[in-house]
């Protein structure tokens, strides 16, 4: 039986592992076993001090590869609001001052947009995904998902800014989409698809 290649996904979020599983399966790539941070000995994770999503993703992937000796995939993502000059950007998770307080972060963005008219509420979810192979190559790719910011949160799926993000060409918020719909068009999905050739090459098939 052919050996599988273990690849570390630098996250404790099971949804991210499942998403990459689905992307690889859809591309017909097998022979890769994805493991999350919970499956390896704990190590100090890189602080997100980069000036871009790409820098943060690469730092996380380099750390994971160096500590575990496994090829490592990492991502950094957020939302860029046109009327806020691209902010919150890399500060998305801590925009309100408290890391990971989704309702407070969302409420602050809505307050900052205030009475900005609908035609000027454009935004994009952005994801940078990096793959670092120990002693080998580094890849970093970027995916974007364009849309606009609604006036009130709608939907209870997803997380982060999903309830106020309405993708272009849709009338529903990202929090109202099924996981399959989100996979097909989301920023992280678009970035991960670009990493598939490099991941497939790890299997030597």
C-alpha positions as CSV (number, residue, x, y, z in Angstrom):
1,X,0.0,0.0,0.0
2,X,1.5,3.4,-0.9
3,X,2.7,5.5,1.9
4,X,0.8,8.7,2.9
5,X,2.5,12.0,3.3
6,X,1.7,13.8,6.6
7,X,1.0,17.5,6.3
8,X,0.5,19.8,9.2
9,X,-2.2,22.4,9.1
10,X,-1.2,25.1,11.5
11,X,-4.7,25.5,13.1
12,X,-6.8,24.0,15.9
13,X,-9.9,24.8,13.8
14,X,-11.4,21.5,12.6
15,X,-13.3,23.3,9.9
16,X,-10.1,24.4,8.2
17,X,-8.9,20.8,8.1
18,X,-12.2,19.6,6.6
19,X,-12.1,22.4,4.0
20,X,-8.6,21.4,2.8
21,X,-9.7,17.7,2.8
22,X,-12.6,18.7,0.5
23,X,-10.4,20.8,-1.8
24,X,-7.8,17.9,-2.2
25,X,-10.6,15.3,-2.7
26,X,-12.3,17.5,-5.4
27,X,-8.9,17.8,-7.2
28,X,-8.4,14.0,-7.0
29,X,-5.3,14.2,-4.8
30,X,-4.8,11.3,-2.4
31,X,-1.9,10.1,-0.4
32,X,-1.9,13.1,2.0
33,X,-2.8,12.8,5.7
34,X,-3.7,16.2,7.2
35,X,-3.0,16.7,10.9
36,X,-3.8,19.8,13.0
37,X,-2.0,21.4,15.8
38,X,-3.8,19.2,18.3
39,X,-2.0,16.1,16.8
40,X,1.5,17.4,17.4
41,X,3.4,18.4,20.6
42,X,2.6,22.0,21.5
43,X,5.0,24.7,20.5
44,X,5.0,28.5,20.7
45,X,3.1,29.9,17.8
46,X,4.3,32.9,15.8
47,X,2.7,36.2,16.8
48,X,0.9,37.8,13.9
49,X,3.2,40.8,13.5
50,X,3.5,40.8,9.7
51,X,2.3,43.8,7.7
52,X,0.4,41.6,5.3
53,X,-1.7,38.4,5.3
54,X,1.1,36.7,3.3
55,X,3.8,37.6,5.9
56,X,1.7,36.2,8.7
57,X,0.8,33.0,6.9
58,X,4.4,32.3,5.9
59,X,5.6,32.9,9.5
60,X,3.1,30.4,10.9
61,X,4.0,27.8,8.2
62,X,7.7,28.3,8.7
63,X,7.3,27.8,12.5
64,X,5.2,24.6,12.0
65,X,7.6,23.1,9.5
66,X,10.7,23.9,11.6
67,X,9.4,22.5,14.8
68,X,7.7,19.4,13.5
69,X,9.7,18.5,10.4
70,X,6.4,18.2,8.5
71,X,5.4,20.2,5.5
72,X,3.1,22.8,6.9
73,X,0.1,24.8,5.6
74,X,-1.0,27.9,7.4
75,X,-3.3,30.8,6.6
76,X,-4.1,34.3,7.6
77,X,-7.3,36.0,6.6
78,X,-9.6,38.9,7.2
79,X,-11.8,41.5,5.6
80,X,-10.9,44.6,3.7
81,X,-13.6,47.3,3.6
82,X,-13.3,49.8,0.7
83,X,-14.8,52.8,2.6
84,X,-12.3,52.1,5.5
85,X,-9.3,52.2,3.2
86,X,-8.9,48.4,3.3
87,X,-9.2,48.1,7.1
88,X,-9.7,46.1,9.3
89,X,-7.4,43.9,7.1
90,X,-4.8,42.1,9.2
91,X,-6.4,43.5,12.3
92,X,-9.8,41.8,11.5
93,X,-9.8,39.4,14.5
94,X,-9.0,42.1,17.0
95,X,-10.6,45.2,15.4
96,X,-12.7,46.0,18.5
97,X,-9.7,45.5,20.8
98,X,-10.4,42.0,22.0
99,X,-9.1,39.1,19.9
100,X,-11.8,36.9,18.5
101,X,-14.8,38.9,19.7
102,X,-16.8,38.5,16.5
103,X,-20.0,40.4,17.6
104,X,-18.0,43.4,18.8
105,X,-15.7,43.4,15.7
106,X,-18.8,43.3,13.4
107,X,-20.6,46.0,15.4
108,X,-17.6,48.3,15.2
109,X,-17.4,48.0,11.4
110,X,-21.1,48.6,11.0
111,X,-20.8,51.7,13.3
112,X,-17.8,53.0,11.3
113,X,-19.7,52.6,8.0
114,X,-22.7,54.4,9.6
115,X,-24.8,55.9,6.8
116,X,-22.3,55.1,4.0
117,X,-24.6,54.4,0.9
118,X,-25.1,50.9,-0.4
119,X,-23.1,51.5,-3.5
120,X,-20.0,52.4,-1.5
121,X,-20.1,49.5,1.0
122,X,-17.8,47.2,-1.1
123,X,-15.5,44.8,0.7
124,X,-13.5,41.7,0.2
125,X,-12.7,38.7,2.3
126,X,-8.9,38.0,1.8
127,X,-7.0,34.8,2.6
128,X,-3.3,34.1,2.2
129,X,-2.3,30.4,2.4
130,X,1.3,29.3,2.7
131,X,3.0,25.9,2.3
132,X,6.5,25.4,3.7
133,X,8.4,22.2,3.1
134,X,11.3,21.7,5.6
135,X,14.5,22.4,3.8
136,X,12.6,22.9,0.6
137,X,10.3,25.3,-1.2
138,X,7.9,27.9,0.2
139,X,4.7,28.8,-1.6
140,X,2.2,31.6,-0.7
141,X,-1.0,32.3,-2.5
142,X,-3.9,34.7,-2.1
143,X,-7.6,34.3,-2.6
144,X,-10.2,37.1,-2.6
145,X,-14.0,37.0,-2.3
146,X,-15.7,40.3,-3.3
147,X,-19.0,41.5,-1.9
148,X,-20.5,44.3,0.2
149,X,-21.3,45.0,3.8
150,X,-24.9,44.7,4.8
151,X,-26.6,47.1,7.3
152,X,-27.5,44.5,9.8
153,X,-26.1,41.0,10.6
154,X,-28.2,38.1,9.1
155,X,-27.8,34.3,9.4
156,X,-26.2,32.1,12.0
157,X,-23.8,30.0,10.0
158,X,-20.1,30.7,9.6
159,X,-18.2,33.0,11.9
160,X,-16.4,36.3,12.0
161,X,-17.8,38.9,9.6
162,X,-19.9,36.3,7.7
163,X,-23.3,37.7,8.9
164,X,-22.7,41.1,7.4
165,X,-20.9,40.1,4.2
166,X,-23.1,39.7,1.1
167,X,-21.1,38.1,-1.8
168,X,-21.3,39.7,-5.2
169,X,-24.2,38.2,-7.2
170,X,-26.1,37.0,-4.1
171,X,-28.6,38.5,-1.8
172,X,-27.8,36.3,1.2
173,X,-25.0,36.8,3.7
174,X,-22.1,34.5,3.9
175,X,-23.6,33.2,7.2
176,X,-26.7,32.0,5.2
177,X,-24.7,29.9,2.7
178,X,-24.2,26.1,3.0
179,X,-20.7,24.8,3.6
180,X,-20.6,23.6,0.0
181,X,-21.6,27.0,-1.4
182,X,-19.0,28.7,0.7
183,X,-16.3,26.2,-0.3
184,X,-17.0,26.9,-4.0
185,X,-16.4,30.6,-3.8
186,X,-14.8,31.6,-0.5
187,X,-11.5,33.4,-0.2
188,X,-9.8,30.5,1.6
189,X,-11.2,28.0,-0.8
190,X,-9.8,30.0,-3.7
191,X,-6.4,30.2,-2.1
192,X,-6.3,26.5,-1.2
193,X,-7.1,25.5,-4.7
194,X,-3.9,27.3,-5.8
195,X,-1.8,25.3,-3.4
196,X,-3.1,21.9,-4.7
197,X,-0.3,21.4,-7.3
198,X,2.4,22.0,-4.7
199,X,0.6,19.7,-2.2
200,X,0.1,17.0,-4.9
201,X,3.9,17.1,-5.7
202,X,4.6,16.1,-2.1
203,X,3.2,12.7,-2.7
204,X,5.5,12.0,-5.6
205,X,2.7,10.6,-7.7
